């Protein structure tokens, strides 16, 4: 198995989770918890994209 494949796959899954949370949050009413969810989901998306990027760099090298 190539080095960097696992972080790329995990990053894709985490990014998909962040996108799912973003879509679900847009459908709900605005209360205290749903005001914080865009920040949390943006952080999850960023974390996932960072893993995809670093895993892809390992795959290329």
N, C-alpha and C positions, 0 to 999 in steps of 0.2 A: 504494500500500500504506500502510495506516495506521501511524503511528508507535507503537511499543510492541508490535506484533504479533510481531515476531521474538523479543524477549526472553520473551514469554509462551510461545511455542512451544518455545523452547530450555529454558525453565524446566520445562515439562511433561515434556519428554524426560528432563531430569536428575532430576526427581522420580521418574519411572518407573524409571530406573536405580537410584536409591537404594532404592526399594521392592523391586526385583528382588534386589538384593544382600542385603537384610534377610531375604527369604524363603529364599534359598539358604543363608545363614549359619545359619539355624535348623535346617536339615536335616543339617548337618555335625557331625563330632565336635568336642569342645572341645580345642583345642591352643593354642599361643601366638598364632598368627596369627588364629584365629577369635575370640579374646578381644578383639582390636583392631577387628575388622570391624564390630561394632555402633556403635562410635564413628565410624568412617569413613562407614558408610552413613547414620547420623543427620546427619552433616555434609553429605553429598551431598543428602539430602532437604531440609534447611534451606536450602541454597544454591539448590536448584531452586525451592522455594516462595517464596524472596525474589525470584527472577527473575519468577515468575508474578505476584506481588503488584505489583512495580514496573512490569512490562509492562502490567498491567491498569490501573494508575493512569494510565499514558501514554495508553492507549486511551480512557479516560473523559474525560480533559481535552481 
